[in-house]
Amino acid sequence: MRVAVIIDTWFPFIGGGQINAWEISKRIAKEDISIDIITRNNGHDNLQLSKNLKVFKLGPKAAADDTISKIAYLVRSFLFVYKKKYDLVHAHAFLPGITARLLMISKGIPAILTVHGTSIGTGLLSLLSEYVEKFLLTQVRYSTQITVSRDFLKIKNINKKIIYIPNGIDIDRFDRIQIQKAIDSTLIFVGRLHPQKNLETLIQAVAILTKDFPDIQLLIVGNGKQKALLKKLIQTLHLKNHVKLLGQKSGLDLIRLYKSSNIFILPSIYEGQPLTLLEAWAAKLPVIVSNTGDCQYLVKDGKNGYLINNILDSIQIAKVIKKALIDKNTNKMGQNGYNLVKKYSWEKSAQETFKVYETFRRP
């Protein structure tokens, strides 16, 4: 069985969709299943990772948020798959979803769409993403659809052929790393530097807290279009000693940053099922997250974390952070989150995805 996994952004850019596609694909690629990951050229090389797992980059090198490159990729990925023989197409997010649907119509290839539930880019594409993703989930027919977010299952008139397969976590990798904690008031954010993540409001909240917590630190881990804007805001608010832009981190470096911090914070305007939330719990961190997407189901306020309701209000965010910093039960919440996240694993997610693939195996 030969599967084309279509995803428009790949490493070195790191996001939940890329990690999901990678972790599941490398576990499914076996003697009888060959997987080609077909993506844009983000600076990586074509890779043959194993006998049955390859990565193909299409087109000239382009930035992860390059709108023109993404639209051109829609055409390139369609032609690449159309000219070859695949038994199944598995698309991640909305642009690859369009490619998959066109292949399904023109060539009769079964197509799976996984919707991760987050913004797919910047500018026009970002404005269209929520509308298009809901359209794909309600009006466009695929062989099967997968969502990592339970929140999408509540959409009115959602397609009947949809399966919930959550993100996973490799908890053993976190358990193997032991590191001393930083000062008691170190917050960590991990994600894209994107308006959806609401980082401007978070930085303003930190500015409010510096009087009561002179040692407070916010570590911002990630890259994105807002880097220059956030850097200027940090300077304007005189937070150079309190807010650090660390850039993108991965692997053991990222785990060490989680483990050296005290609290994970994700004040996003919207999320699907954020992989970073699972990572934070794997590091036994208490969490502060927006009351949106799957966060509202996973986080029990006051038990394994704190929920923010008024996410655009820096004063309200500051109040929740202050509560977390002074609450004696906060550390217990990290352990409670760890106990919950042990139920999630990439092995389970891969097994469920493999079952879906098997339904399309030709006799």
BALUMVO-674645 format. One line per field, with one value per residue (C-alpha): residue number from 1; residue in three letters; x, y, z. Coordinates in steps of 0.05 Angstrom, whole numbers, padded with zeros to 5 digits. Last residue first. Layout:
BEGIN
k <- NUM; ... .
r <- ALA; ... .
X <- X; ... .
Y <- Y; ... .
Z <- Z; ... .
This chain:
BEGIN
k <- 363; 362; 361; 360; 359; 358; 357; 356; 355; 354; 353; 352; 351; 350; 349; 348; 347; 346; 345; 344; 343; 342; 341; 340; 339; 338; 337; 336; 335; 334; 333; 332; 331; 330; 329; 328; 327; 326; 325; 324; 323; 322; 321; 320; 319; 318; 317; 316; 315; 314; 313; 312; 311; 310; 309; 308; 307; 306; 305; 304; 303; 302; 301; 300; 299; 298; 297; 296; 295; 294; 293; 292; 291; 290; 289; 288; 287; 286; 285; 284; 283; 282; 281; 280; 279; 278; 277; 276; 275; 274; 273; 272; 271; 270; 269; 268; 267; 266; 265; 264; 263; 262; 261; 260; 259; 258; 257; 256; 255; 254; 253; 252; 251; 250; 249; 248; 247; 246; 245; 244; 243; 242; 241; 240; 239; 238; 237; 236; 235; 234; 233; 232; 231; 230; 229; 228; 227; 226; 225; 224; 223; 222; 221; 220; 219; 218; 217; 216; 215; 214; 213; 212; 211; 210; 209; 208; 207; 206; 205; 204; 203; 202; 201; 200; 199; 198; 197; 196; 195; 194; 193; 192; 191; 190; 189; 188; 187; 186; 185; 184; 183; 182; 181; 180; 179; 178; 177; 176; 175; 174; 173; 172; 171; 170; 169; 168; 167; 166; 165; 164; 163; 162; 161; 160; 159; 158; 157; 156; 155; 154; 153; 152; 151; 150; 149; 148; 147; 146; 145; 144; 143; 142; 141; 140; 139; 138; 137; 136; 135; 134; 133; 132; 131; 130; 129; 128; 127; 126; 125; 124; 123; 122; 121; 120; 119; 118; 117; 116; 115; 114; 113; 112; 111; 110; 109; 108; 107; 106; 105; 104; 103; 102; 101; 100; 99; 98; 97; 96; 95; 94; 93; 92; 91; 90; 89; 88; 87; 86; 85; 84; 83; 82; 81; 80; 79; 78; 77; 76; 75; 74; 73; 72; 71; 70; 69; 68; 67; 66; 65; 64; 63; 62; 61; 60; 59; 58; 57; 56; 55; 54; 53; 52; 51; 50; 49; 48; 47; 46; 45; 44; 43; 42; 41; 40; 39; 38; 37; 36; 35; 34; 33; 32; 31; 30; 29; 28; 27; 26; 25; 24; 23; 22; 21; 20; 19; 18; 17; 16; 15; 14; 13; 12; 11; 10; 9; 8; 7; 6; 5; 4; 3; 2; 1 .
r <- PRO; ARG; ARG; PHE; THR; GLU; TYR; VAL; LYS; PHE; THR; GLU; GLN; ALA; SER; LYS; GLU; TRP; SER; TYR; LYS; LYS; VAL; LEU; ASN; TYR; GLY; ASN; GLN; GLY; MET; LYS; ASN; THR; ASN; LYS; ASP; ILE; LEU; ALA; LYS; LYS; ILE; VAL; LYS; ALA; ILE; GLN; ILE; SER; ASP; LEU; ILE; ASN; ASN; ILE; LEU; TYR; GLY; ASN; LYS; GLY; ASP; LYS; VAL; LEU; TYR; GLN; CYS; ASP; GLY; THR; ASN; SER; VAL; ILE; VAL; PRO; LEU; LYS; ALA; ALA; TRP; ALA; GLU; LEU; LEU; THR; LEU; PRO; GLN; GLY; GLU; TYR; ILE; SER; PRO; LEU; ILE; PHE; ILE; ASN; SER; SER; LYS; TYR; LEU; ARG; ILE; LEU; ASP; LEU; GLY; SER; LYS; GLN; GLY; LEU; LEU; LYS; VAL; HIS; ASN; LYS; LEU; HIS; LEU; THR; GLN; ILE; LEU; LYS; LYS; LEU; LEU; ALA; LYS; GLN; LYS; GLY; ASN; GLY; VAL; ILE; LEU; LEU; GLN; ILE; ASP; PRO; PHE; ASP; LYS; THR; LEU; ILE; ALA; VAL; ALA; GLN; ILE; LEU; THR; GLU; LEU; ASN; LYS; GLN; PRO; HIS; LEU; ARG; GLY; VAL; PHE; ILE; LEU; THR; SER; ASP; ILE; ALA; LYS; GLN; ILE; GLN; ILE; ARG; ASP; PHE; ARG; ASP; ILE; ASP; ILE; GLY; ASN; PRO; ILE; TYR; ILE; ILE; LYS; LYS; ASN; ILE; ASN; LYS; ILE; LYS; LEU; PHE; ASP; ARG; SER; VAL; THR; ILE; GLN; THR; SER; TYR; ARG; VAL; GLN; THR; LEU; LEU; PHE; LYS; GLU; VAL; TYR; GLU; SER; LEU; LEU; SER; LEU; LEU; GLY; THR; GLY; ILE; SER; THR; GLY; HIS; VAL; THR; LEU; ILE; ALA; PRO; ILE; GLY; LYS; SER; ILE; MET; LEU; LEU; ARG; ALA; THR; ILE; GLY; PRO; LEU; PHE; ALA; HIS; ALA; HIS; VAL; LEU; ASP; TYR; LYS; LYS; LYS; TYR; VAL; PHE; LEU; PHE; SER; ARG; VAL; LEU; TYR; ALA; ILE; LYS; SER; ILE; THR; ASP; ASP; ALA; ALA; ALA; LYS; PRO; GLY; LEU; LYS; PHE; VAL; LYS; LEU; ASN; LYS; SER; LEU; GLN; LEU; ASN; ASP; HIS; GLY; ASN; ASN; ARG; THR; ILE; ILE; ASP; ILE; SER; ILE; ASP; GLU; LYS; ALA; ILE; ARG; LYS; SER; ILE; GLU; TRP; ALA; ASN; ILE; GLN; GLY; GLY; GLY; ILE; PHE; PRO; PHE; TRP; THR; ASP; ILE; ILE; VAL; ALA; VAL; ARG; MET .
X <- -00153; -00141; -00127; -00174; -00201; -00129; -00112; -00165; -00138; -00068; -00094; -00119; -00053; -00014; -00054; -00043; 00032; 00036; 00014; -00041; -00066; -00002; -00028; -00077; -00027; 00020; -00036; -00048; 00027; 00027; -00034; 00003; 00053; -00003; -00031; 00005; -00028; 00017; 00044; -00020; -00063; -00014; -00018; -00094; -00095; -00044; -00089; -00147; -00107; -00082; -00153; -00156; -00161; -00222; -00236; -00168; -00168; -00122; -00087; -00094; -00144; -00160; -00195; -00202; -00161; -00174; -00244; -00235; -00166; -00199; -00218; -00223; -00217; -00148; -00091; -00051; -00014; 00018; 00082; 00095; 00142; 00091; 00040; 00077; 00083; 00009; -00006; 00046; 00007; -00050; -00117; -00152; -00133; -00164; -00150; -00088; -00065; -00019; 00021; 00065; 00087; 00150; 00205; 00269; 00230; 00199; 00266; 00300; 00246; 00258; 00333; 00321; 00282; 00262; 00274; 00251; 00272; 00289; 00252; 00263; 00216; 00235; 00303; 00287; 00218; 00224; 00153; 00178; 00235; 00189; 00140; 00196; 00217; 00144; 00136; 00201; 00182; 00110; 00120; 00141; 00190; 00184; 00199; 00178; 00207; 00172; 00209; 00184; 00239; 00206; 00140; 00092; 00119; 00135; 00063; 00033; 00090; 00077; 00005; 00029; 00072; 00011; -00031; 00022; 00028; -00043; -00027; -00072; -00031; 00028; 00096; 00087; 00088; 00118; 00104; 00142; 00132; 00188; 00165; 00197; 00268; 00294; 00281; 00338; 00339; 00322; 00309; 00290; 00218; 00208; 00231; 00188; 00126; 00127; 00063; 00001; -00048; -00120; -00156; -00229; -00261; -00305; -00348; -00413; -00394; -00409; -00478; -00467; -00396; -00393; -00344; -00294; -00285; -00261; -00196; -00147; -00196; -00197; -00238; -00254; -00267; -00275; -00338; -00338; -00396; -00389; -00316; -00287; -00331; -00310; -00237; -00251; -00284; -00230; -00174; -00198; -00169; -00104; -00099; -00108; -00052; -00018; -00017; -00057; -00094; -00108; -00158; -00116; -00159; -00138; -00166; -00166; -00171; -00187; -00157; -00209; -00163; -00198; -00247; -00203; -00143; -00182; -00204; -00133; -00107; -00161; -00144; -00071; -00093; -00138; -00100; -00063; -00077; -00074; -00078; -00087; -00069; -00015; 00011; 00049; 00033; -00027; 00014; 00065; 00014; -00031; 00029; 00054; -00014; -00027; 00046; 00036; -00016; 00031; 00089; 00045; 00025; 00096; 00085; 00137; 00188; 00206; 00258; 00239; 00187; 00169; 00203; 00197; 00203; 00210; 00188; 00186; 00259; 00277; 00287; 00296; 00301; 00293; 00329; 00305; 00301; 00226; 00214; 00141; 00113; 00101; 00111; 00116; 00093; 00102; 00058; 00071; 00141; 00124; 00111; 00059; 00104; 00143; 00078; 00046; 00104; 00117; 00045; 00031; 00097; 00082; 00011; 00032; 00084; 00157; 00188; 00255; 00216; 00154; 00099; 00046; 00027; 00008; 00018; 00018; 00006; 00028; 00000 .
Y <- -00134; -00059; -00027; 00031; 00006; -00008; 00066; 00080; 00024; 00054; 00121; 00088; 00052; 00116; 00154; 00099; 00096; 00172; 00169; 00200; 00168; 00190; 00261; 00256; 00235; 00290; 00342; 00320; 00326; 00397; 00413; 00391; 00447; 00499; 00477; 00530; 00585; 00647; 00641; 00612; 00668; 00720; 00688; 00690; 00763; 00782; 00750; 00791; 00855; 00839; 00835; 00800; 00731; 00745; 00673; 00647; 00575; 00550; 00483; 00411; 00419; 00494; 00498; 00429; 00433; 00379; 00399; 00475; 00466; 00427; 00492; 00552; 00573; 00601; 00567; 00571; 00506; 00470; 00436; 00362; 00360; 00313; 00366; 00418; 00372; 00358; 00432; 00442; 00394; 00443; 00410; 00461; 00530; 00599; 00669; 00639; 00653; 00592; 00592; 00538; 00548; 00534; 00530; 00488; 00427; 00462; 00491; 00423; 00391; 00443; 00431; 00356; 00358; 00426; 00500; 00560; 00629; 00648; 00714; 00731; 00773; 00798; 00832; 00866; 00886; 00961; 00967; 00998; 00948; 00888; 00919; 00928; 00854; 00834; 00873; 00845; 00773; 00779; 00741; 00677; 00639; 00599; 00597; 00657; 00652; 00698; 00714; 00743; 00764; 00831; 00796; 00847; 00905; 00862; 00837; 00892; 00886; 00811; 00825; 00870; 00813; 00767; 00817; 00822; 00747; 00734; 00667; 00681; 00743; 00697; 00684; 00609; 00565; 00552; 00599; 00590; 00624; 00630; 00654; 00605; 00616; 00562; 00488; 00438; 00388; 00314; 00290; 00216; 00229; 00277; 00227; 00174; 00217; 00211; 00250; 00240; 00283; 00262; 00217; 00238; 00207; 00240; 00206; 00240; 00308; 00365; 00395; 00441; 00441; 00405; 00353; 00409; 00419; 00347; 00368; 00321; 00316; 00261; 00259; 00198; 00185; 00260; 00300; 00375; 00413; 00406; 00394; 00427; 00488; 00492; 00491; 00543; 00592; 00585; 00590; 00650; 00705; 00666; 00655; 00730; 00751; 00697; 00622; 00560; 00582; 00524; 00468; 00407; 00383; 00315; 00300; 00230; 00216; 00154; 00162; 00168; 00205; 00271; 00275; 00245; 00282; 00348; 00331; 00317; 00382; 00422; 00386; 00404; 00476; 00464; 00424; 00356; 00313; 00237; 00208; 00134; 00079; 00120; 00114; 00174; 00229; 00254; 00257; 00306; 00344; 00357; 00374; 00425; 00459; 00468; 00485; 00547; 00570; 00559; 00594; 00655; 00658; 00654; 00636; 00580; 00619; 00595; 00550; 00535; 00483; 00416; 00380; 00304; 00265; 00189; 00132; 00058; 00039; 00089; 00164; 00177; 00252; 00308; 00365; 00419; 00493; 00503; 00471; 00452; 00384; 00313; 00259; 00193; 00133; 00059; 00008; -00068; -00070; -00014; 00061; 00068; 00090; 00140; 00168; 00180; 00219; 00258; 00278; 00298; 00336; 00375; 00391; 00413; 00462; 00462; 00499; 00464; 00421; 00419; 00463; 00446; 00377; 00321; 00248; 00204; 00131; 00067; 00000 .
Z <- -00042; -00041; 00026; 00039; 00106; 00127; 00126; 00179; 00223; 00214; 00239; 00303; 00313; 00300; 00352; 00403; 00389; 00390; 00462; 00505; 00569; 00605; 00593; 00651; 00704; 00680; 00687; 00758; 00772; 00745; 00786; 00849; 00834; 00835; 00902; 00942; 00900; 00898; 00827; 00798; 00827; 00800; 00731; 00733; 00754; 00700; 00647; 00674; 00671; 00601; 00575; 00507; 00538; 00581; 00600; 00622; 00648; 00703; 00711; 00732; 00788; 00796; 00728; 00697; 00634; 00581; 00560; 00556; 00526; 00469; 00435; 00481; 00553; 00543; 00579; 00644; 00658; 00716; 00692; 00700; 00638; 00605; 00625; 00585; 00525; 00526; 00526; 00470; 00426; 00425; 00411; 00368; 00391; 00388; 00416; 00447; 00519; 00525; 00590; 00620; 00692; 00731; 00679; 00678; 00655; 00596; 00575; 00582; 00539; 00485; 00483; 00483; 00418; 00391; 00399; 00357; 00379; 00451; 00457; 00530; 00574; 00643; 00639; 00573; 00599; 00591; 00564; 00499; 00493; 00501; 00452; 00401; 00407; 00400; 00335; 00307; 00323; 00299; 00234; 00268; 00311; 00375; 00449; 00491; 00561; 00610; 00674; 00740; 00789; 00809; 00824; 00855; 00813; 00752; 00747; 00703; 00653; 00650; 00631; 00574; 00549; 00550; 00512; 00457; 00456; 00434; 00401; 00341; 00325; 00308; 00341; 00333; 00395; 00463; 00522; 00587; 00654; 00706; 00775; 00824; 00799; 00752; 00764; 00765; 00709; 00699; 00629; 00621; 00640; 00582; 00530; 00563; 00554; 00478; 00467; 00425; 00386; 00387; 00337; 00330; 00268; 00215; 00164; 00185; 00158; 00206; 00200; 00260; 00288; 00355; 00330; 00317; 00392; 00399; 00366; 00331; 00273; 00221; 00157; 00115; 00041; 00034; 00021; 00021; 00054; 00129; 00148; 00086; 00097; 00169; 00147; 00093; 00142; 00195; 00143; 00103; 00146; 00155; 00080; 00068; 00114; 00154; 00156; 00170; 00233; 00280; 00281; 00265; 00207; 00180; 00110; 00082; 00007; -00034; -00104; -00159; -00206; -00221; -00163; -00107; -00134; -00131; -00060; -00038; -00068; -00031; 00034; 00022; 00027; 00088; 00138; 00133; 00072; 00069; -00002; -00013; -00063; -00097; -00168; -00194; -00242; -00203; -00138; -00165; -00206; -00145; -00101; -00152; -00160; -00085; -00076; -00120; -00069; -00011; -00047; -00060; 00014; 00042; 00116; 00120; 00080; 00011; -00023; -00095; -00112; -00081; -00023; -00021; 00045; 00043; 00088; 00066; 00062; 00115; 00122; 00048; 00050; 00000; 00033; 00081; 00066; 00071; 00003; 00005; 00024; 00001; 00054; 00017; 00057; 00040; 00076; 00071; 00101; 00149; 00150; 00204; 00261; 00219; 00191; 00259; 00290; 00226; 00210; 00283; 00289; 00225; 00246; 00316; 00290; 00273; 00214; 00201; 00183; 00141; 00114; 00061; 00084; 00036; 00059; -00003; 00015; -00021; 00000 .
